[in-house]
Amino acid sequence: VLDARAKYPSNSLADLYNRDGMPGELRQAHNKLDAAVLTVLGLKADASEERILARLFELYDELTRGLLDAQPVKKTRKKPEILA
């Protein structure tokens, strides 16, 4: 995607991502990136946006499960040494 965008240095992002004016190679690069992300997520190429979001929330739940259940670390203060 970055390489495809670099081929159009005088175009703004608004120009490049204009629905009607997006260069074909940039669109192809995004399609390849989308396919790679879906593969990593374990989804089919024709997965709906709803299914993609559901999968992202599943992964978020797996990564964060139990974080709030963890016991807080008890802070102990070191007692000052008494000099004799």
C-alpha positions, 0 to 999 in steps of 0.5 A: 500500500505504501509503495503504491501510494508513493508512486503518486507523490503530488496527490493528497490522501484525499485525492488517492482515496477518492472513490472514483479516482483511486489508482488501480494499483492502490486499490489492488494493494488494499485488496491484497492487504485486506485478504492477508488480514482476513487470513491472519484472522482465520476468516474467509475472503468473503467474510462480512463486516459483521463477521470481521468485527465479531472476530476482532471482539473475540480476539480482544476478549481472549487477550483481555480476559482475566485482566480485571480479575488479577489481584492488585500488587500489595505495596509494602513500605520499608521500615526505616532502620534505627541507628544505635 
